[in-house]
Amino acid sequence: MNSKKSVQVGDIFATPLPMNKYGAVKVVKIIDNSYLIGITSYMHKQIPTIDSKEVHQALITDSIIDDSKKPLYEWVDGRIPKDLIFIGNTPLTKEEQGIESNIYAGYWSKGCALAVYYELRRQTDPEGFALEIQKEDEALALKNSMLKPKKMLEEKIFWGIISLLDWNKKDEEEIVEAAIKELSTFTAWQIRHFEETLSYKLFLLDTEEHAKEIGEHRFSEQDQHFSPDLFLYARCAVVASGQEVFEDILSNPSKMLKDTEFEILLSLSSEAYYVKKGKEFEYESGCSYETFSNKEGWSNTL
């Protein structure tokens, strides 16, 4: 299990994979609480060491942008999962120092090296792998078609936590500090209920009409530069602005905040849970806050 308190550029971590195997990732860039990690080509039943040759070789996969083959580097957010195993640190190569990536893989999880397993399956059993992916996609589509919130926190209590965001502070972590501190005094289930409430409110704002009003990076069927992630962070800014603003914008998409983001709102539950329990927050909400999850809100597009 990972015992490293802080992550540094050049750190290499082993991570569990299916079939009782291990993979490995290397940290090549850090910006605030985000990490650019390279997935390596290592996949064996033994935990790798810093001397294992393949932990120093990037996994080469088909680019999601074109037909070329490129090393896979992804941005992840949050604390490093405790399931990862620190095996050492090596200086970045000149090639690694120049790596840029716009691939966002969400919160850092123990599945961060799954791409090497998927690549093996794709090469050795393409038909079986394609069928497996199809079944997963069908299951996800069914789940998304049946989205409904689970138990949520009382409105007054939820907005009370949001009201603790201190906009007199300049640093985002300082802005959310009091809210996290208060939320950490709640029971574990209440923290889950807070996350459910937050997810549902973000879900309600996930509409095409709201996406068309976020400013420079607004949604347009003719514009290919719309970012689902930026729209999510824009919705976070609306919720973070309080109940009155949220309800007004929910009813009037044209009033959507322009060119404003507040991504850190997504970490409130996980940070509060970590303070309370000293372990990672694992919870799947009934309604996903990811962009395009609200099928009714995108009925003209999807």
C-alpha positions in Angstrom: 0.0 0.0 0.0 1.1 3.5 -0.7 2.8 5.2 2.3 4.2 8.2 0.4 2.8 11.5 1.9 3.6 13.7 -1.1 3.9 13.1 -4.8 6.9 14.4 -6.8 7.7 14.6 -10.4 9.5 11.4 -11.4 7.7 9.2 -8.9 6.7 5.7 -10.2 3.9 3.8 -8.7 2.7 0.2 -9.2 -1.0 -0.5 -9.3 -3.1 -3.6 -9.4 -4.7 -4.8 -12.7 -7.1 -7.6 -13.6 -5.8 -11.2 -13.9 -3.7 -10.7 -10.7 -1.2 -8.6 -12.5 0.4 -5.2 -11.9 0.9 -2.1 -14.0 2.8 1.1 -13.3 2.5 4.8 -13.9 5.0 7.7 -13.7 4.3 11.3 -12.7 5.7 13.7 -15.2 4.0 17.0 -14.3 2.2 18.5 -11.2 0.0 21.5 -11.3 -1.7 22.3 -7.9 -3.7 19.1 -7.2 -3.5 17.7 -10.7 -1.0 15.2 -12.0 0.1 14.3 -15.5 0.8 10.6 -15.4 2.3 8.4 -18.0 1.0 4.8 -18.3 3.9 2.4 -18.7 4.1 -0.8 -20.7 4.7 -2.9 -17.5 2.2 -5.7 -16.9 3.3 -8.8 -14.9 2.2 -10.8 -11.9 5.1 -9.5 -9.9 5.2 -6.0 -8.4 7.7 -4.0 -10.4 10.9 -2.6 -9.0 12.6 0.6 -10.1 15.0 -1.6 -12.1 12.1 -3.2 -14.1 12.8 -2.3 -17.7 9.1 -1.7 -18.8 8.4 0.8 -16.0 10.7 3.2 -18.0 8.8 2.5 -21.3 5.6 4.4 -22.1 2.6 2.5 -23.3 2.0 3.2 -27.0 -1.7 3.2 -28.0 -3.9 4.5 -30.8 -4.4 8.3 -30.5 -8.0 9.3 -29.7 -7.5 12.3 -32.0 -6.1 10.6 -35.2 -4.9 7.2 -36.4 -1.4 7.6 -35.1 0.2 5.7 -32.3 1.3 7.8 -29.3 2.5 7.3 -25.7 -0.4 7.6 -23.3 -0.3 10.5 -20.8 -3.4 11.5 -18.8 -4.3 14.2 -16.2 -5.7 13.0 -12.9 -6.9 15.0 -9.9 -7.1 14.4 -6.1 -5.0 12.4 -3.6 -3.0 9.4 -4.7 -5.0 6.2 -4.0 -3.7 4.1 -1.1 -3.8 1.0 -3.4 -0.8 2.3 -5.3 2.6 1.2 -4.4 5.6 3.6 -4.5 8.6 1.9 -6.1 11.0 4.8 -6.7 11.8 8.0 -8.5 13.7 8.6 -11.7 14.6 11.9 -13.4 12.5 12.8 -16.4 13.9 12.2 -19.8 14.1 15.1 -22.3 11.1 13.6 -24.1 9.1 13.4 -20.8 9.9 17.0 -20.0 8.2 18.1 -23.2 5.1 16.0 -22.8 1.8 17.9 -23.3 -1.6 16.2 -22.9 -5.3 17.4 -23.0 -6.6 14.0 -21.9 -8.5 14.2 -18.5 -9.1 10.9 -16.8 -11.0 12.2 -13.7 -10.0 11.5 -10.2 -6.9 9.5 -9.5 -7.9 5.9 -8.9 -6.3 2.5 -8.5 -7.4 1.8 -12.1 -5.1 4.4 -13.5 -3.0 1.9 -15.4 -5.9 -0.2 -16.9 -5.0 1.0 -20.4 -2.1 -1.5 -20.5 -4.5 -4.3 -19.7 -7.0 -3.1 -22.3 -4.3 -2.9 -24.9 -3.2 -6.5 -24.3 -6.9 -7.6 -24.6 -7.3 -5.7 -27.8 -4.2 -7.3 -29.3 -4.7 -10.9 -28.2 -8.5 -11.2 -28.3 -9.9 -8.3 -30.4 -13.4 -9.9 -30.9 -13.8 -10.9 -27.3 -12.6 -7.5 -26.1 -14.9 -5.6 -28.5 -17.9 -7.7 -27.2 -16.8 -6.9 -23.6 -16.7 -3.2 -24.3 -20.1 -3.3 -26.1 -21.7 -5.0 -23.1 -20.1 -2.4 -20.8 -21.4 0.4 -23.0 -24.9 -1.1 -23.0 -24.9 -1.5 -19.3 -23.8 2.2 -18.9 -26.5 3.4 -21.3 -29.1 1.5 -19.4 -27.9 2.9 -16.1 -27.9 6.5 -17.5 -31.5 6.0 -18.8 -32.6 5.2 -15.3 -30.9 8.1 -13.4 -32.6 9.2 -10.3 -31.2 10.7 -7.1 -30.7 8.7 -3.9 -31.2 10.1 -0.4 -30.2 13.7 -0.3 -29.4 16.2 2.4 -32.0 18.7 3.6 -31.9 21.8 1.4 -31.3 24.1 4.4 -28.4 22.1 5.6 -26.9 21.7 2.1 -27.0 25.4 1.4 -25.7 26.1 4.8 -22.5 24.3 3.9 -22.3 26.1 0.6 -22.7 29.5 2.5 -19.5 28.8 4.3 -17.4 29.3 1.2 -15.3 32.3 2.0 -15.1 34.5 -1.1 -12.9 37.0 0.8 -10.0 34.5 0.3 -8.1 34.4 -2.9 -6.8 30.8 -2.8 -9.4 28.2 -3.7 -8.3 25.8 -1.0 -8.8 28.6 1.5 -12.2 29.4 0.1 -13.5 25.9 0.7 -11.6 25.3 4.0 -14.4 26.3 6.4 -17.0 24.3 4.4 -14.8 21.2 4.5 -14.2 21.6 8.2 -18.0 21.9 8.9 -18.9 19.0 6.6 -16.3 16.8 8.3 -18.3 17.0 11.5 -21.2 15.3 9.8 -21.8 11.5 9.9 -20.3 9.5 7.0 -23.8 9.0 5.6 -24.6 12.7 5.8 -21.4 13.4 3.8 -22.7 10.9 1.2 -26.1 12.7 1.2 -24.3 16.0 0.7 -22.5 14.5 -2.3 -25.8 13.2 -3.7 -27.4 16.6 -3.3 -24.5 18.3 -5.0 -24.5 15.8 -7.9 -28.2 16.2 -8.4 -28.0 20.0 -8.6 -25.2 19.8 -11.1 -27.2 17.3 -13.0 -30.2 19.7 -13.2 -27.9 22.4 -14.7 -26.6 19.9 -17.3 -28.7 21.2 -20.2 -27.9 22.4 -23.7 -29.5 25.7 -23.0 -27.2 26.3 -20.0 -24.2 25.1 -22.0 -24.9 27.7 -24.7 -24.6 30.5 -22.1 -21.2 29.9 -20.3 -19.2 32.5 -22.3 -16.3 32.1 -24.6 -16.3 28.2 -24.5 -20.1 27.9 -24.9 -21.7 25.0 -26.6 -22.5 25.3 -30.3 -23.3 22.6 -32.8 -20.9 24.3 -35.3 -18.1 24.8 -32.7 -15.9 21.7 -32.0 -14.1 23.4 -29.1 -16.8 22.9 -26.4 -15.3 21.2 -23.4 -17.6 19.0 -21.3 -15.2 19.4 -18.3 -15.3 23.2 -18.5 -19.1 23.1 -18.6 -19.1 20.9 -15.5 -16.8 23.4 -13.7 -19.0 26.3 -14.8 -22.0 24.5 -13.2 -19.9 24.1 -10.0 -19.5 27.9 -10.0 -23.3 28.3 -10.1 -23.9 26.0 -7.1 -21.1 27.6 -5.2 -22.7 31.0 -5.6 -25.6 29.9 -3.4 -29.2 28.9 -3.4 -30.7 32.2 -4.8 -28.3 32.3 -7.7 -28.7 28.6 -8.4 -32.5 28.7 -8.5 -32.5 31.8 -10.7 -30.1 30.3 -13.2 -31.8 26.9 -13.2 -35.0 28.6 -14.3 -33.3 31.2 -16.6 -30.3 29.6 -18.5 -29.5 33.0 -20.1 -28.3 34.2 -16.7 -25.7 31.5 -16.6 -22.4 32.8 -15.1 -20.0 33.7 -17.9 -16.4 32.4 -18.1 -16.5 31.3 -14.5 -15.3 28.0 -13.0 -15.1 26.5 -9.6 -13.9 22.9 -10.0 -12.7 22.5 -6.4 -16.4 22.3 -5.3 -16.3 18.7 -6.5 -13.8 17.8 -3.8 -15.8 18.9 -0.8 -17.2 15.5 0.1 -14.0 13.6 -0.5 -11.9 16.1 1.5 -14.4 16.1 4.4 -14.6 12.3 4.4 -10.8 12.1 4.5 -10.6 14.4 7.4 -13.3 12.4 9.3 -12.2 8.8 8.3 -8.7 9.1 7.1 -9.4 7.2 4.0 -10.6 7.7 0.4 -14.2 8.6 -0.3 -16.0 6.0 -2.4 -19.5 6.8 -3.4 -21.5 6.6 -6.6 -24.4 9.0 -6.9 -27.7 8.2 -8.4 -27.4 11.1 -10.9 -24.1 11.7 -12.5 -22.9 15.3 -12.7 -20.8 14.5 -15.8 -21.8 16.6 -18.9 -24.4 15.0 -21.1 -25.7 12.8 -18.3 -29.0 14.7 -18.2 -30.5 13.1 -21.4 -33.7 15.3 -21.2 -31.6 18.4 -21.0 -29.8 17.4 -24.2 -32.7 15.9 -26.0 -32.2 18.1 -29.1 -28.6 17.0 -29.4 -28.0 13.5 -28.2 
